Amino acid sequence: MAFPKIEDARKLSDDELSDEIIAAKRQLFTLRLQQATRQLEKTHEFKHLKHRISQLLTVEREREIAAQREAAPSIAQTAPATEEE
């Protein structure tokens, strides 16, 4: 099974992205529970799921940074410039 592509995460809307993050974290919890009760057969799913969560969190953070950069120039333009002598 191949790792999920980050392009798939970038195509999601903000709401879908947060829903995916929550679902992936719940699935990781379920995998940990299965491992603790020795019911887990496919241990590679941990690696794939952690990779997916990190991709989703990265995309979420990229969007936060982009939003801050868009807001920052407007704040700088409205603030009066002061010069000290």
Backbone torsions as a table, in degrees:
resi	resn	phi	psi	omega
1	MET	NA	130.5	-177.9
2	ALA	-84.8	156.0	176.3
3	PHE	-66.8	149.2	175.5
4	PRO	-67.6	151.3	-178.3
5	LYS	-90.5	143.3	-179.5
6	ILE	-70.5	-23.6	177.7
7	GLU	-61.3	-33.1	177.6
8	ASP	-64.6	-38.4	179.2
9	ALA	-70.5	-35.6	-179.3
10	ARG	-70.2	-21.4	179.6
11	LYS	-77.7	-16.8	-177.0
12	LEU	-75.2	150.2	174.1
13	SER	-77.4	172.0	-178.2
14	ASP	-61.4	-42.4	179.8
15	ASP	-66.7	-43.5	178.9
16	GLU	-63.7	-36.8	-179.9
17	LEU	-63.5	-47.0	179.5
18	SER	-66.2	-36.0	176.6
19	ASP	-64.9	-40.5	178.4
20	GLU	-63.8	-40.8	179.7
21	ILE	-62.1	-46.0	-180.0
22	ILE	-63.2	-43.8	-180.0
23	ALA	-63.9	-41.1	-179.4
24	ALA	-66.8	-39.4	178.8
25	LYS	-67.4	-36.1	176.1
26	ARG	-66.0	-40.5	179.0
27	GLN	-64.7	-38.6	177.2
28	LEU	-63.2	-41.1	176.2
29	PHE	-59.7	-43.4	179.2
30	THR	-62.7	-41.4	177.8
31	LEU	-62.9	-41.2	178.6
32	ARG	-63.9	-38.8	178.1
33	LEU	-65.0	-43.3	178.5
34	GLN	-63.7	-38.0	179.2
35	GLN	-66.4	-40.5	-178.7
36	ALA	-66.4	-32.0	-180.0
37	THR	-96.2	9.8	177.8
38	ARG	58.7	36.8	177.1
39	GLN	-104.4	-8.5	-176.3
40	LEU	-79.2	126.8	179.4
41	GLU	-105.6	-33.9	-176.5
42	LYS	-105.4	87.8	-175.6
43	THR	-71.1	-19.0	179.4
44	HIS	-67.5	-16.0	179.6
45	GLU	-63.4	-29.2	176.0
46	PHE	-58.0	-50.8	-176.9
47	LYS	-61.7	-44.3	-179.2
48	HIS	-66.4	-40.6	-178.2
49	LEU	-70.7	-40.6	176.6
50	LYS	-63.7	-37.6	177.3
51	HIS	-63.0	-43.7	179.5
52	ARG	-63.9	-43.2	179.2
53	ILE	-62.3	-43.0	-180.0
54	SER	-64.8	-36.9	176.2
55	GLN	-63.2	-46.5	-178.4
56	LEU	-63.4	-42.7	179.2
57	LEU	-67.0	-33.9	177.5
58	THR	-65.2	-44.8	179.4
59	VAL	-64.2	-40.9	178.2
60	GLU	-61.1	-43.8	179.6
61	ARG	-67.3	-38.9	176.8
62	GLU	-58.5	-41.1	179.7
63	ARG	-68.5	-37.2	176.9
64	GLU	-63.0	-44.6	-180.0
65	ILE	-64.4	-41.2	178.9
66	ALA	-63.1	-39.4	178.9
67	ALA	-66.4	-38.4	178.3
68	GLN	-66.8	-38.8	179.9
69	ARG	-67.5	-34.6	177.2
70	GLU	-69.1	-35.8	-178.5
71	ALA	-79.0	-30.4	-175.5
72	ALA	-63.3	-45.8	179.6
73	PRO	-62.8	-35.0	180.0
74	SER	-67.9	-34.1	177.5
75	ILE	-69.6	-41.8	-179.4
76	ALA	-65.1	-34.0	-179.4
77	GLN	-73.3	-32.2	-177.8
78	THR	-85.2	-20.8	-179.0
79	ALA	-77.8	133.8	178.9
80	PRO	-71.4	142.5	179.2
81	ALA	-84.4	130.0	178.5
82	THR	-119.1	137.7	178.9
83	GLU	-120.0	133.9	177.3
84	GLU	-99.5	141.1	-179.2
85	GLU	-106.4	NA	NA
